[in-house]
Amino acid sequence: MQGVDPSVPPSGTGCADCDAADPQGWWFHLRRCGECGHIGCCDSSPGQHASAHAAAAGHRFVRSFEPGEEWFWDYGEQAMYESGPELAAPAHRPLTQTAPGPAERVPEDWPQRLHR
């Protein structure tokens, strides 16, 4: 899959932008850039950092960084792929990390704060 580098590990265990820009930032679900491994939050999350990264970097593909999910999203074609190349470990966020997460930063009214 052109635009995916299977050898690149993920940038961390949570949204890099939520952690860096806002120490109170939180996310609903996580996405992993297929080209550079950047971990960003999904479009339902307040920050929508995965799609912002794709637009800024020109990286088309993300893979879910959620346990049990192996699908890819192509921002260029606006298309989902049920599977793709195996990526460098780890394949998902830690099982001890909540979704939404991280648990200590998720507001009580988080469902009302999601983008729809």
Stockholm file with secondary structure:
# STOCKHOLM 1.0

chainA/1-116         MQGVDPSVPPSGTGCADCDAADPQGWWFHLRRCGECGHIGCCDSSPGQHASAHAAAAGHRFVRSFEPGEEWFWDYGEQAMYESGPELAAPAHRPLTQTAPGPAERVPEDWPQRLHR
#=GR chainA/1-116 SS CTTCCTTCCCSCSSCHHHHHHCTTCCBSSEEEETTTCCEEECTTSSSCHHHHHHHHHTCCEEEECSTTCCCEEETTTTEEESCCCCCSSCCSSCTTSCSSBCGGGCCTTHHHHSCC
#=GC SS_cons         CTTCCTTCCCSCSSCHHHHHHCTTCCBSSEEEETTTCCEEECTTSSSCHHHHHHHHHTCCEEEECSTTCCCEEETTTTEEESCCCCCSSCCSSCTTSCSSBCGGGCCTTHHHHSCC
//
